[in-house]
Amino acid sequence: METGDTVADAGEFGLIAEISAAQGTAEHVLIGPGDDAAHLSVVDGTYLVSTDLLIEGRHFRRDWSSAYEVGRKAAAVNLSDIAAMGGVARSLTVGFGVPGILPMGWVRDFNRGLVEEASHVGAVIVGGDVTASDQIVIAVTVMGEAHRPVIRGGAMPGDVVAFAGRLGWAGAGFAALSRGFRSPKAVVEAHRLPHPPYAAGPQASNAGATSMIDVSDGLLGDLGHIARASGVAINLESGLLEIAAPVATVGEALGVDPLTFLLSGGDDYALVATFSSQTELPTGWTRIGMVLDGEGVTVDGDTYPGESHQHFR
């Protein structure tokens, strides 16, 4: 191993690029690594597939979230990936690593939350695996379908940037919990239990969205994926970003500009997409910026000093 050649040095996307480069491709891979889900062909059609991990102590804490809430969130973060491709999830498999001393009551409540969240889109759990682990590890794979998958790399200069769902709520809730607060209740609950706008994904696809992604690591960071994949620049207009009252309350209490929660906070799983300027935005979608020539993401024409979440930092 070369000096300094660690996973932390490579970063999340360097790690993904290293692994992906060695995988190759095949005729049945219509969309491979680099989007919210892969798109694969089979003899009787096509399907979408995506996997996410939740690790105790990093993605959830048992003293912050109930087992039911963890189950709901484990399903939601995966179902959101299919929505971000313009699709509908149909089935999930679950890998479940747990300590032997974990009460069965926790497992039952977790499973109840998982099944309930999946039922919101008509998806069912069709299998998985269990194993012993020193901490709770949850790996969910979701499969779904889309009439017209929307990728990250289709944005064009002149397109409108819009979002559906909520921005900043979960980030504000995480900030409050990190300081030992349990209020405002609305944002704390938003961190514990996301509410992705599942129907907005197919809705955007049907309206002709040119690119789309779900906001898991922060609006700036996730729009950065679209900008890089599309070879464009994106400018957000702060005046179009509405700051909800409970988000503003957390900002005031912590001495933080609440706009930071909207731009850099993740875990709300809102959807953000680009549309032709000639397209009428679907109901529930709000314009927040424009796609331009160039590269990178700016706010009101300038680089924003905040930073989105990055793994291994």
WOPEKA-V492170 format. One record per helix or strand of 2 or more residues. SS is the DSSP state (H for helix, E for strand). FROM is the first residue (numbers start at 1). LEN is the number of residues. Records with the same first field share a line. If there is no record, write none. Layout:
# WOPEKA-V492170
SS=FROM-LEN + FROM-LEN
This chain:
# WOPEKA-V492170
H=7-15 + 67-17 + 104-16 + 169-10 + 185-8 + 198-9 + 219-12 + 238-3 + 245-10 + 259-6
E=29-3 + 38-5 + 45-12 + 88-11 + 124-9 + 137-9 + 160-5 + 211-4 + 233-4 + 271-5 + 286-7 + 296-4
